[in-house]
Amino acid sequence: MVAMTTAEPWPEAGRLFTVDDLDRMPDDGRRYELVDGTLVVSPAPRIPHQLVLAELIVVLHGASPPGLFVVPGPGVRMSDDTELIPDLVVIRQDQLAARRVTRPPLLAVEIQSPSTALFDLNTKKAVYERFSIASYWVVIPDVDQPELIAFELRDGRYEQVAHATGARAFRAERPFPVEVVPASLVAGLLPD
């Protein structure tokens, strides 16, 4: 373990953060993301969030055609001053070797937490749209009323193409045909 002072990762006064600054952030379980040079720090995802993520990975992996891969939590670098960490992405095989995803994934998914709800549906959605990520899904893992909201890029803008709730299936065609039932993603969770 390397000791790090608080001042080490910070840029000098008056300079915005860059993706290179992210490499000096502490490995403390938090998510360090950048939007136009502004640092955004989120708490580590909780166990229910991770269980929903695991269920979704299984569903997507089972439907994924050869050459496409479901990858949890990679850094997606949009520019020198913008990098986000989606909960999962679908990428092509030629993107697997890099440290970060630097070309638009075919799909980015966020599993909403109470602390990230506005960020996921506003800021992240706008950044993913700007980076031309073809499909963006937001999963709301509420045990009583789980939801999946799907957006697809049309003429450079996201259009909502589905809003599945409970046991109602979402049948995606992009990035590949797959059926996702929000209720099955939260089936093992207990109400708060």
Secondary structure by P-SEA (a helix, b strand, c coil): ccccccccccccccccccaaaaaacccccbbbbbcccbbbbbccccaaaaaaaaaaaaaaaaaccccbbbbcccbbbccccbbbbccbbbbcccccccccccccccbbbbbcccccccccccaaaaaaaaacccbbbbbbccccccbbbbbbbccccccccccccccbbbbbccccbbbbbccccccccccc
